[in-house]
Amino acid sequence: MKKITSYTERLFEELWTTFSNRYPFFDLRNVDWKKQYDIFRPKVTGNTSEDDLFDVFCQMLDPLNDGHVELKARITGNKKKRYFNPEIKPRFWQEFTKKEIKRLFKITGKTLVANGFGKPEKTAAWMLRFCKSHAYGYVRILELEGVRKRDLANALDQILNDLNGLDGVIIDIRNNPGGDDSTVIKIVNRFCGQERTAFHRKTKLGPGEDDYSSLKTWKMKPQGDTQFTGPIVLLTCDSVFSGGEIFALAMKQLPNVTIIGDHTNGIFSYQLEKKLSNGWRYCLSYQKYFSPDMVCYEGKGVPPDIVLLNKRSNIEEGTDPLIVRALDVLKS
């Protein structure tokens, strides 16, 4: 390391060292972190402004292409706010604007109604939507955090009662931003018929290759008065992140589940939130998740069984092809 002679140099060392100690995916992301130091450390001197330092950080972090890496700064003096995230925009977000995503899910509702379903309605848990036809159910999970345990339990009780006797269910997690492992397990438990391993996780603790916590294992097991163990289709896309991906990973372990759509995003870890000594805030991935057979899907996402992508033309055509395909799979 170079000798630290200024405030901006100290900030550089702080951020670089935290990533060196806690970030587990340099090899996976094809980034030589020591080489990044050699390239970018000489760019920071006692004459480097905060604006210029922020630019250096962006250039150094950019190759990680990790949606859980974030940098937030308020520049001293002009009070300018700056934000950086190195992730390449997911295909789903390249295809649809925020307004178009809302329109797409309205088309989802219309497609369901056209196939004998009611309109998706709110439940006791704000992040769950539900409807059904005479034969099938549909559950949309908007998010996987920020819900009271009682509300979630009540919503799941009602949904599972309504699913009783149906031939299949579609679970839709497209565009899900993620959430908590505990919420994931509470929902997955209502769709499994026996105890199974859901996933494993370990946490990066230091700079060495073996500096990890011990492996922690999450189990799923039947919970509640009723569970649905019939055919399930899970709808995904590449703007399913974090806890949403862990949900997909756990559901993938059930033999009655077919995944349709695109791979999930590939950022499973919780975010480690840190603050530099000047108050700038930053986040990074610091955990590795594994399937029961120790496959890590970081950087590539949980793969679908059937690849089928939503396109902007679906809005004009007025039909959601993923719902149509899901119903075909359930009927077969």
C-alpha positions in Angstrom: 0.0 0.0 0.0 1.1 3.6 -0.7 1.7 6.0 2.1 -1.4 7.9 3.1 -0.9 11.6 3.1 -4.3 13.1 2.6 -8.0 12.8 3.5 -9.0 11.5 0.0 -6.3 8.9 0.0 -7.6 7.6 3.4 -11.1 7.3 1.9 -9.8 5.3 -1.0 -7.9 2.9 1.3 -11.1 2.5 3.5 -13.3 1.5 0.6 -10.7 -0.7 -1.2 -9.9 -2.6 2.0 -13.5 -3.3 2.9 -14.1 -4.8 -0.5 -10.8 -6.7 -0.2 -11.9 -8.2 3.1 -15.6 -8.8 2.6 -16.5 -9.1 -1.1 -16.6 -12.8 -2.1 -17.1 -12.6 -5.9 -13.9 -11.1 -7.5 -13.1 -14.4 -9.3 -16.6 -15.0 -10.4 -16.9 -11.4 -11.7 -13.4 -11.7 -13.4 -12.0 -8.7 -11.4 -8.4 -8.7 -10.1 -8.9 -6.4 -7.1 -5.2 -6.0 -6.4 -4.8 -4.9 -10.0 -7.6 -2.4 -9.5 -5.6 -0.9 -6.6 -2.5 -0.6 -8.7 -4.5 1.1 -11.5 -6.6 3.5 -9.4 -4.6 4.3 -6.2 -2.1 6.5 -8.1 -5.1 8.6 -9.4 -5.9 9.7 -5.8 -3.6 12.4 -4.3 -3.9 15.2 -1.8 -5.2 17.4 -4.7 -8.0 15.0 -5.6 -11.5 16.6 -5.1 -14.4 14.7 -3.7 -16.1 14.8 -7.1 -13.0 13.3 -8.7 -12.7 10.7 -6.0 -16.3 9.6 -6.6 -15.4 9.2 -10.3 -12.4 7.1 -9.4 -14.5 4.8 -7.2 -17.1 4.4 -10.0 -14.3 3.4 -12.5 -12.8 0.9 -10.0 -16.2 -0.7 -9.1 -17.7 -0.7 -12.5 -16.3 -4.1 -13.7 -18.1 -5.9 -10.8 -21.5 -5.6 -12.6 -23.1 -6.3 -9.2 -26.5 -4.8 -8.4 -25.8 -5.0 -4.7 -22.8 -2.7 -5.0 -23.9 0.9 -4.4 -22.2 4.2 -3.6 -24.1 7.2 -2.3 -22.4 10.6 -1.7 -23.1 14.1 -0.8 -20.3 16.3 -2.1 -18.9 18.7 0.5 -19.3 22.4 -0.5 -21.9 22.2 -3.3 -24.1 19.6 -1.4 -24.5 17.7 -4.7 -25.8 14.2 -4.3 -24.3 11.4 -6.4 -25.2 7.8 -6.8 -23.5 4.8 -8.5 -24.5 1.2 -9.2 -22.3 -0.8 -11.5 -25.0 -3.3 -12.7 -25.8 -3.5 -16.4 -29.6 -2.9 -16.6 -31.5 -6.2 -16.7 -33.1 -7.1 -20.0 -36.6 -6.8 -18.5 -35.9 -3.2 -17.6 -34.4 -2.5 -21.0 -37.6 -3.9 -22.6 -40.1 -2.0 -20.3 -40.2 1.3 -18.6 -41.7 1.5 -15.1 -45.1 2.6 -16.7 -44.9 -0.2 -19.2 -44.3 -2.7 -16.4 -47.5 -1.6 -14.8 -49.3 -1.9 -18.1 -47.8 -5.4 -18.6 -49.2 -6.6 -15.2 -52.6 -5.2 -16.2 -52.4 -7.4 -19.3 -51.5 -10.3 -17.0 -54.8 -9.6 -15.2 -56.7 -9.4 -18.4 -55.2 -12.7 -19.6 -56.2 -14.4 -16.4 -59.7 -13.1 -16.6 -59.9 -14.3 -20.3 -59.0 -17.7 -19.0 -61.8 -17.9 -16.4 -60.0 -16.3 -13.4 -61.2 -13.5 -11.2 -59.2 -10.3 -11.2 -56.1 -10.5 -8.9 -57.0 -8.9 -5.6 -55.2 -7.7 -2.5 -54.9 -10.0 0.5 -54.3 -9.5 4.2 -50.6 -9.2 3.3 -50.0 -6.1 1.2 -47.4 -7.9 -1.1 -49.6 -10.9 -2.1 -52.2 -10.8 -4.8 -54.5 -13.7 -5.5 -57.2 -15.0 -7.8 -58.5 -18.3 -9.1 -60.6 -20.1 -11.7 -62.5 -23.3 -11.3 -59.3 -25.3 -11.7 -56.3 -23.1 -11.0 -55.0 -20.4 -8.7 -52.7 -17.4 -9.3 -50.5 -15.8 -6.7 -48.3 -12.8 -7.3 -45.6 -11.9 -4.8 -44.6 -8.2 -5.2 -42.0 -8.3 -2.5 -40.6 -10.4 0.3 -40.2 -8.0 3.3 -42.0 -5.3 5.2 -45.0 -7.4 6.2 -46.3 -8.2 9.7 -46.0 -11.9 10.6 -49.7 -12.1 11.5 -50.8 -10.5 8.2 -48.7 -12.9 6.2 -50.0 -15.9 8.1 -53.6 -14.8 7.6 -53.1 -14.2 3.9 -51.4 -17.5 3.4 -54.1 -19.3 5.4 -56.8 -17.8 3.1 -54.9 -18.4 -0.1 -54.2 -22.1 0.8 -57.8 -22.7 1.7 -58.8 -21.3 -1.6 -56.3 -23.5 -3.4 -57.6 -26.6 -1.8 -58.9 -29.0 -4.4 -57.6 -27.0 -7.4 -55.5 -28.7 -10.1 -52.5 -26.3 -10.1 -51.2 -22.8 -9.2 -49.2 -20.1 -10.9 -46.8 -18.2 -8.6 -45.6 -15.0 -10.2 -42.4 -13.3 -8.9 -41.5 -11.3 -12.0 -39.9 -8.0 -11.1 -39.6 -8.9 -7.4 -36.9 -6.8 -5.7 -36.3 -9.3 -2.9 -36.6 -9.4 0.8 -35.9 -11.6 3.8 -34.9 -15.2 4.0 -37.4 -15.7 6.8 -40.3 -14.5 4.7 -39.2 -16.7 1.8 -39.3 -19.8 4.0 -42.7 -18.9 5.5 -44.2 -18.8 2.0 -42.3 -21.8 0.6 -43.4 -23.9 3.6 -47.0 -23.7 2.4 -46.1 -25.4 -0.9 -44.0 -28.4 0.3 -45.2 -31.8 1.4 -42.2 -32.9 3.4 -39.1 -31.5 4.9 -36.4 -30.6 2.4 -33.2 -28.5 2.3 -34.1 -25.1 0.8 -30.6 -23.6 0.5 -27.3 -22.9 2.2 -25.4 -19.7 3.0 -22.0 -18.6 4.2 -20.6 -15.2 4.9 -17.3 -13.6 3.9 -15.4 -12.5 7.1 -11.9 -11.7 6.0 -9.4 -11.3 3.1 -8.4 -15.0 2.8 -9.9 -17.5 0.5 -11.1 -19.5 3.5 -12.2 -16.6 5.7 -15.9 -17.5 5.8 -18.5 -18.3 8.5 -19.6 -21.9 8.8 -22.2 -23.0 6.3 -25.7 -22.3 7.5 -28.6 -24.4 6.1 -32.3 -23.5 5.8 -34.9 -26.1 5.7 -38.4 -26.0 4.4 -41.2 -28.1 5.9 -45.0 -28.2 5.8 -46.5 -25.4 7.8 -50.1 -24.3 8.5 -53.3 -26.3 8.4 -53.1 -26.9 4.6 -50.4 -27.0 2.0 -50.6 -27.0 -1.8 -48.5 -29.8 -3.3 -50.0 -30.1 -6.7 -48.5 -28.8 -9.9 -46.9 -25.3 -9.6 -45.6 -23.0 -12.3 -43.2 -20.3 -11.1 -42.9 -17.2 -13.4 -39.5 -15.4 -13.3 -37.5 -12.8 -15.2 -34.0 -11.2 -14.9 -35.3 -8.4 -12.7 -36.0 -10.8 -9.8 -33.4 -10.0 -7.2 -32.0 -11.2 -3.9 -34.7 -12.7 -1.7 -36.8 -13.2 -4.8 -34.0 -15.4 -6.2 -33.8 -17.3 -3.0 -37.5 -18.0 -3.3 -36.9 -19.3 -6.8 -34.0 -21.4 -5.6 -36.0 -23.0 -2.8 -39.0 -23.6 -5.0 -36.7 -25.2 -7.6 -36.1 -28.0 -5.1 -39.7 -29.1 -5.2 -40.4 -31.9 -7.7 -43.8 -30.4 -8.7 -42.5 -27.0 -9.7 -41.8 -25.9 -13.3 -40.1 -22.5 -13.8 -41.1 -20.4 -16.8 -39.5 -17.2 -18.0 -35.9 -15.9 -17.8 -33.1 -16.6 -15.3 -33.2 -14.5 -12.2 -30.7 -11.6 -11.8 -27.9 -13.3 -9.9 -27.4 -11.2 -6.8 -28.5 -13.3 -3.8 -26.7 -11.8 -0.9 -28.0 -9.4 1.7 -26.2 -6.0 1.3 -23.5 -5.2 3.8 -24.0 -1.5 4.5 -21.0 0.6 5.3 -20.1 4.3 5.8 -16.8 6.0 4.9 -15.3 8.4 7.5 -16.6 11.4 5.4 -20.2 10.1 5.6 -20.5 8.6 2.2 -22.5 5.4 2.3 -21.8 2.2 0.2 -23.1 -1.4 0.0 -21.7 -4.6 -1.2 -22.5 -8.3 -1.5 -20.8 -10.4 1.2 -22.6 -13.8 1.3 -22.6 -16.8 -0.9 -25.9 -18.8 -1.3 -25.9 -22.4 -2.5 -28.5 -24.9 -3.7 -28.9 -28.1 -1.5 -26.3 -29.7 -3.8 -23.9 -26.8 -3.4 -24.4 -25.0 -6.7 -23.9 -21.2 -6.5 -26.0 -19.3 -9.0 -24.4 -15.9 -8.2 -23.8 -13.9 -11.4 -26.1 -16.1 -13.5 -29.3 -16.5 -11.6 -31.7 -19.4 -11.1 -32.4 -20.8 -14.6 -35.9 -21.5 -15.9 -37.0 -24.9 -17.1 -38.8 -23.2 -20.1 -37.3 -20.0 -21.5 -40.0 -17.5 -22.5 -39.5 -13.7 -22.4 -42.0 -10.9 -22.1 -41.7 -8.4 -24.9 -43.1 -4.9 -25.3 -45.4 -6.2 -28.1 -47.2 -8.2 -25.4 -48.8 -5.0 -24.2 -50.2 -4.1 -27.7 -51.3 -7.6 -28.3 -53.1 -7.6 -25.0 -51.9 -11.1 -23.9 -49.3 -12.3 -21.4 -47.7 -15.3 -23.1 -46.2 -16.5 -19.8 -49.6 -16.9 -18.3 -50.8 -18.8 -21.4 -47.8 -21.1 -21.3 -48.2 -21.7 -17.6 -51.8 -22.8 -18.1 -50.7 -25.1 -20.9 -48.2 -26.7 -18.6 -50.7 -27.1 -15.8 -53.3 -28.6 -18.1 -50.7 -31.1 -19.5 
